[in-house]
Amino acid sequence: LDRAKAAWYAETAKRLCTQYGALAVEALDLKRMAEQADQAPRLANSQRYRHLVGLGAFLLRLTHTAQREGVRLVKVDPAGSTSTCATCGAPVEQTGEIFLTCRQGHHRDTDQNAAKILWERAFAAPAAPAAPS
């Protein structure tokens, strides 16, 4: 099972690096996430957080493959990506729902919203400076 999982990580990382010239990933502190105090009792909840180990292993494989293939890999701070409207930048209340609606009425899937914000942070050109008056 471990070999099959490692092969899948390698194959998926290679496919992503072949398909895209640049990739953006959230700069997550997986160790801190796995060790949060609110996860007590640790043994009872340990199965619930095993995905963080797999995610860490995949991100490590992706990082190595991107370096080897010459693909730009940008680590992006995810702070606020789920509490900000990607269309207008307005704050959005965290409701736990699949879709969010900001005060301006923009309605979007929360994952797509966060992905758009992360993409913009990683790849969008910085705003042009204001012209002197």
N, C-alpha and C positions, 0 to 999 in steps of 0.2 A: 504494500500500500504506500509506503514512504517513497519507493522508487517511482511508482506511478504518479504520485503527487508532484515529485521533483521534475519528472518528465513533462507533466502538464504545465508547470510553472515555466520551464525552459521554452517549451513550444509556444506558449501564449506570449511570453516576453519577446521572443524572436519575431512572432507575427506582428505584434504591436510596433516593434522597432523597424520592421520592414515596411509596414503600411504608413507610418507617420514619421516625419522628419523631426518632430519635437513632441514631447509628452509633458503633461503637467500632472503632478500628484500632490495630494495634501501632505503637508509636513506634520504628520501626526506623531505625538509622543506616545507610542504604543506601550512602552514600559509603564509610564505614569498612568495611562488609561487602565491597564491591567491591575495596577496596585492601588487603585482608588479605595479610600476607606469605606465608602458606601457599598462595597461589594461583600461585606461580611454576611454570614460566615463564608470564608474563602473556599473551603472544601465543598460546601453544598452548592456553590455557584461556579465552581471551576469549569464545568463543561460549557457553561454559558459564554465564557471568555476565551475558549480555545481558538475561535476564529481570528483573534488578534495575533496569535502565533503564526497561523497560516498567512495572514495578511503581511506580517513582517517578513516572512520567508519569501513571499512573492515579490514584495517591493525591493528586497535585497537582490533577487535574481534580475528584476527589471532594471535596476540601477547598473548592475554589472553588464548586462546585455546592451544597454544603451551606450555605455562607455565603449564597449568593444565595437559596436556598430557605428559609432560616431553620431549618435542621435542625442539631441539636446533634451535633457531631463530637468525640468524646473520643479522645485519643491515650493509649494505655495502655502502660506499661512491660512488655515481655514477659518480663522476667527471671523464671526459675523456672516459667514456665507449662507447660513440658514436663517438668519434674522434680518436680512436686508433684501429689498426687492431688487432683482437684477435689471428691471426695466427702468425704474426711476430713482433707485437708491434710498427710498423711504424705509424706515424701520418696520419690521413685520413682527407681529406678536407670535410667539412660539405656542402653537396649540396642539401639536402632535398629529395634526391632520396630514394627509397625503398632499393636499393642495393648499397653497397659501393665497391670500388676497391682501394686498396692501391698502393703505388709506386712499390711494389714488384709483383703486379699483382694478389693478392689474392682477390677473389670476394665473397661477402657474404651478406645475408640479414642483414640490420642494427639492427633489433631487436635481431636476433640470435647472431650477433656479440657482442652486449652489454650484452646479457645474459651470453655468454661464459666468458666474462671479469669479470662480477659480480660473477659468480660461482667460477672462479679461485681466485678472491680476498677473497671470503668467505671460500673456502674449500681446495684449492690446497696447498700441502705441500710447505713450504718455500724452496727456492733453497739451495742446500747443499753448505757449504763454500768451497772455492777453496782449493785444497790440497797444503800444503807448498812445495816450490821447493827447 
